[in-house]
């Protein structure tokens, strides 16, 4: 089923010099052929502004501030200028110009700000608004602005058959209303020479990319599955993913841990890419381990001949080569002169197919360019982008170059999708911390007295809420917006924008920017506030936070899923699937697939201890019994074990009791804030052939409860204490109330389903391959209730253990097999 459709001719394009048009995205469709009328020729749809900006870009990474309402002010400025124009002036004239070249058809498009139709010659106007010093307006004439105007002039002159045409560049100062106008007259002949030079330089890049895509598609069409056989269920998943991409569908797949979900999603998506069913693959994941798994899967496919360029985007703070200085060209050598070196950096990167975090850092150091910005530039011509969920969904950091205006024929592969529900809530929520407001207020006191007073009004409002919380003795929520706060925020926001737009250095500038963007985000979410939101007033560390909390992210997710033509959600724990489909915002006709475990059931000793209560009020009393259960479980066979708890507090209680009971045991404990190195050291203890039994204490739903792969003797068993329910808190109770009203399933949506997802993920650490054998012990009487058992995988057949004393015989029987 993976045979590709007949593809374009593989005749190589002529050799050419590489020019990195890394910010310009062409949109393809086919019309006539470059060689014969029968074979389609590619149409490259190019926005004129993007093309010109790419050709003339120079200098450093921009750090100048532009206020959030700059576009609105710019539009108002355009209107004021147009009111001054004569009756024969035609504003907002769209233009499309098609150019046929040897190998492509270019479709250039844009919008001319205005045309003086009766002037001699006809004059096109390009309007630009600015906040520069009015005395510098004349000096602002720059190649990008004139290049955009000349491109419009050429296209218009050709379309209208004009031999001569004029262009007028008009600057309008937003604060003073000052206007500066520059006018030039062009002949079609001189514009043609200029135009052909621009297009020729662009086609060098376009030819390079087209040659690459043909090489890529040939390699994909001949690429075989990288393993001798599919695992049971893996081929079915691959077929489902291929069809979802081809038919532009939403698909939810629950597949057991160890089945090879990463390969079962990437392999068919890559096949579909070569057949033209998708333009670009976004592999979205919540954890670094997910990124590594995707990189390793593509590496295996490259061993089978795949040529595919994949870029891993890592958060800016994790890639920054100068983390201790401000991101300003005056201070950072990787920002200074960035655009003068980026083309050579991209050229070097183009020689690689696997642009991982480490390879991007190496190239960035070699060419002295910002690695994060380099990864974004590289992503534009990558075939596959590996990144966190937030680069597709978070309103603050989503990749605007792909999703802001013209979305493409993209595919989302969403790894460990069970994490997306809570992540989506976080992405669509926002909060303000009074301490940030108070700290900034003190910083600007002597420098910006007006801003100081505005922050004081916000601070007083928040202090009043703080008093209310203390009077109530707890945090509380309201189902309405904090409308009396919003005007105070807006006043500060407008004033701060005016000062920041001056781009003046100041010791408090960074703090002011942080609060400015926090308030911008708060105001933006407030505009969208509806019945799926609530306002939380929360006391934390003795101070107040105001949060606009998204209870139901489904509508926002539905909008964001529109950025891709197809989306595949996969995880070992998407039960119940209807719950996840509902909150993901998937289409009603989405397909679902639940795959059974391919591993021999007799390899898992699944035990249930229903005599123990782990309810919060019973925990202290049951600590000795829980410690005994752990000791009996891990003492029957030497090996490596993980014990999962619902909270750090409970973990510490049992850890103390277990240590007292087993003083000679090798015990390691997860703490609440572990670095990447500390996480690696924790997992490194789980080595095959350890001379003594190792017991690791961890928290369900944490960094060791999912996304780790301890195959073979690296993990012998897991003890799961409790049903994993999230702690009762204000936000969880609000979720419960909301879904009681909306779906009559408040407890399930707020507690049961998230809790059992944690349990199933923890249990899934044990059996990862056909050869693995291990024990999973479920400790909590609630596991005996039908509403919990109904969420067990179908292949689970737990054996009830009446008391800890019965464990030795049961485990002895299992391990002797």
Beta strands, then each sheet from edge to edge (+ up, - down):
strand 1: 27-30
strand 2: 42-47
strand 3: 89-100
strand 4: 104-116
strand 5: 123-130
strand 6: 164-173
strand 7: 179-187
strand 8: 250-254
strand 9: 280-285
strand 10: 310-312
strand 11: 354-355
strand 12: 384-388
strand 13: 410-414
strand 14: 430-433
strand 15: 476-478
strand 16: 533-540
strand 17: 543-550
strand 18: 566-571
strand 19: 591-594
strand 20: 604-609
strand 21: 640-645
strand 22: 666-669
strand 23: 694-699
strand 24: 717-721
strand 25: 774-779
strand 26: 799-800
sheet 1: 1+ 2- 4- 3+
sheet 2: 1+ 2- 4- 5+ 6+ 7-
sheet 3: 11+ 10+ 12+ 9+ 13+ 18+ 8+ 19+
sheet 4: 14+ 17- 16+ 15-
sheet 5: 22+ 23+ 21+ 24+ 25+ 20+ 26+
end
